[in-house]
Amino acid sequence: MRNGVKAAIVGGVFAVMVGGAGYGAFNIVSAFSGDGGSGDAVKTGPPSSDEVEETTKAFFTAWEDGEAAAAADQTDNAQVARPLLVAYGGQAHITKVKITPGTPSGLTVPFSVSATVSYKGESKPLAYKSELTVMRGKTTGKALVDWQPSVLHPDMKTGDTLVTGEAASPPIDAVDRDGAVLTKAKYPSLGPVLDALRGKYGDKAGGTPGVELAIRHESETAGDTPLVVLSKGKAGKLRTTLSAGAQAAAEKAVKQFAESSVVALKPSTGEVLAIANHREDGFNAAFEGRVAPGSTMKIITAATLIDNGVTSMNGPAPCPADAVWKSKPFKNLKGMQPNEGATLANSFMRSCNTAFVKLIGGTDEKPLTDESLTTEAQERFGLGKDNWKTGIVSFDGSVPASGGPDRAANAIGQGKVQMNPLNMASVTATAITGTFRQPVIVSPELDDRELATARGLSSGTAAQLKQMMRLTATSGTAVKAMSGLGGDIGAKTGSAEVDGRDKADSWFTGFRNDIAAAAMAQGGGRGGDSAGPIVAQVLRAGG
């Protein structure tokens, strides 16, 4: 039995007592006891406004007084809250805490914090806003703070803690490809990216560390997030592949659509030009997302069909109203007219699902297997081997070999396929150049990292894919989004159905001259509706 846990028989009823003073660590299961009063019924239902006020007051008072255990006992998870609250006044060296509650909205209470960070003779003010929610304890019936790390600081997540001391890495002045300084203030989406770059390359950029209050993340690759600088270190210069112009356009574009992300890169080099996210959770889905890419996947599927001799751009790819694979029916988007005489180019530019489902088995002369799509993705497009080294944490896609209905679902970007905008921008770059160039945000010469390689595509396959993408942009499903763009342009739309969600995820990838970009907007609907305008805006800005 764990230390601090005692078992007893009370009046013929089994009870478990967890040692410790807090409500999160003291729990009695008994037919006779509720909130600790003999014979009292355990309260149920949402806490009253009075309970919300009383609970938050007790929590805030204990927090202000540095009574970590008492504050933790006002939460529903004292064992997790206590060490973080201890660290707040301990290793984070935060004192003179003053908490001002705002006007409650139901069970949620906003509040502001003002405090002082002091370390070895240096002191700086700390101020921020956060919020908490009051809930009712399931076993105690007591009103408690629903503990989340964000209660302590809005930028904290599970596994994070606060520390003050010499910075883990020297500061950096990240600059774009032309020497323009990139800051979080000007480019908010780059916040997590710049933190990660500092954590990985700060000691290689020639700087010296200062002293700061920072959020230390559970993942060492994430890099600390500085909150207050007590004494500045010397910043080293870190040159990135980013373009300030493209980044500004990307930041502006994603703000138009919720839960959206975009990546732009140079197909001729693989250099990333822009990364932007507009998400409630602050997650870098542009690089780390793992979701179905919808019909943008048809670029890889079309390459599989061409490379395996199943059909060609001008070869047959009939588009019936429906198709069945392994007893699972597949349909096209509402309003698409069947075309039994369609070519691959026609079915590609209209994004006909049934055409690709019908061909995923190959032909009698040129059969395909469950592994065909996976082989194409890995060997030709460099995806799914978990070996990309972009300079920061990234996911390099997954196209697993799948049997049954999932083989057909994978072919149209559903099923088991997982991608992010970085992956699909790279797919477009490979498709139009024929060469896989692993995306990078920092030159590999800085740390001698070995980049991923792949065979790439034959010139014939690349030419056909590029032409089909051109047709999609000028005559197909991407016309509206790409309208007005000059130069050599091409695109592919996509929408991915998600279980339990009314609207599909919107996907779009395209190119303009030597720029490729891909975007997704989760819950954004059809590809041309949300992700399309994002990509078009970035392509319009150029690199």
Secondary structure as UniProt FT lines:
FT   TURN            3..4
FT   STRAND          5..10
FT   TURN            11..12
FT   STRAND          13..18
FT   TURN            23..25
FT   HELIX           49..64
FT   TURN            65..66
FT   HELIX           68..72
FT   TURN            73..74
FT   HELIX           78..89
FT   TURN            90..92
FT   STRAND          94..101
FT   TURN            106..107
FT   STRAND          108..119
FT   TURN            120..121
FT   STRAND          122..136
FT   TURN            138..140
FT   STRAND          143..145
FT   HELIX           149..152
FT   TURN            154..155
FT   TURN            158..159
FT   STRAND          161..166
FT   STRAND          172..175
FT   TURN            177..178
FT   TURN            184..186
FT   HELIX           188..190
FT   HELIX           191..201
FT   HELIX           202..204
FT   TURN            205..206
FT   STRAND          211..216
FT   HELIX           220..222
FT   STRAND          225..231
FT   STRAND          236..239
FT   HELIX           244..254
FT   TURN            255..256
FT   TURN            258..259
FT   STRAND          260..265
FT   TURN            267..269
FT   STRAND          271..278
FT   TURN            280..281
FT   HELIX           285..288
FT   HELIX           294..297
FT   HELIX           298..307
FT   TURN            308..309
FT   TURN            313..314
FT   STRAND          322..325
FT   TURN            326..327
FT   STRAND          328..331
FT   TURN            334..335
FT   TURN            340..341
FT   HELIX           344..350
FT   HELIX           353..359
FT   TURN            360..361
FT   TURN            370..371
FT   HELIX           372..375
FT   HELIX           376..380
FT   HELIX           405..411
FT   TURN            412..413
FT   TURN            415..416
FT   STRAND          418..419
FT   HELIX           421..433
FT   HELIX           444..446
FT   TURN            447..448
FT   HELIX           459..475
FT   TURN            477..478
FT   HELIX           479..482
FT   TURN            483..484
FT   STRAND          489..496
FT   TURN            499..500
FT   STRAND          505..512
FT   TURN            513..514
FT   STRAND          515..521
FT   TURN            522..523
FT   TURN            527..530
FT   HELIX           531..541
//
